[in-house]
């Protein structure tokens, strides 16, 4: 549930948005995925729906809205392929409305994915929170990729989102901000802060990605450290989303956590070797 949009690179538009990337990667990895979002009744909206369908993502819960445009993001790539984003405001994915069809979809789901950016619009935020309440009541895993994008978050949004998830994924660059929002002491080590977040909110897993260095998984019985997989980096857009997709599939398949983490790092490395968020 969340953002689906076009990343406007210097060489042209590419499909993107953390939630949309996650949906497509999860479908590529064998999941049956329904996207909940909004697109404009414009050419970009039609093209976005076509991309979802190309990757096998079901689109019956994506609302086509005439009053708002399909979302866009201006992307610039620095040396090493690291992106910077300028996110267009008041997009269709901010304004999708909760309905009975979405509620039925949530009730039948095996997992629910969401982020902080997808809650930027009040209507979308309300819908995501309603879905999370249903998922919590039914014991459905709730995967949070915090996906912090300035200026569209604050301490309250971070803390409230962590409080209703069951699996938290964040990057090492986001840890300080998330820990501060969750009132975790900055004097503690990275690993200790991850453990404290998991314990404070009763989370099943807390996972921190560390770029080329790999990832760390904290669970009830200790932690797992996985070195990064080698990759010839073209750009890193979508790598974190593919990582979370592989993580979610492994979680639902109840695979060994160390194997899940290794697979997720390999999938992310593969994505870094291609241009764009999802390999063609």
Secondary structure, DSSP 8 states (H G I E B T S, - for coil): ----EEEEETTEEEEE-HHHHHHHHHHHTT---B--EEEESSHHHHHHHHHHHHTT-B-TTEEEESSS--EEEEEEE-TTS-EEEEE-SS-GGG-----HHHHHHHHT-SEEEEESGGGSSHHHHHHHHHHHHHHHHHT-EEEEE----TTS--HHHHHHHHHH-SEEEEEHHHHHHHHHHTT--TTS-HHHHHHHHHHHHT-SEEEEE-GGG-EEEEETTEEEEE-------S--TTHHHHHHHHHHHHHHTT--HHHHHHHHHHHHHHHHTSSSSS--
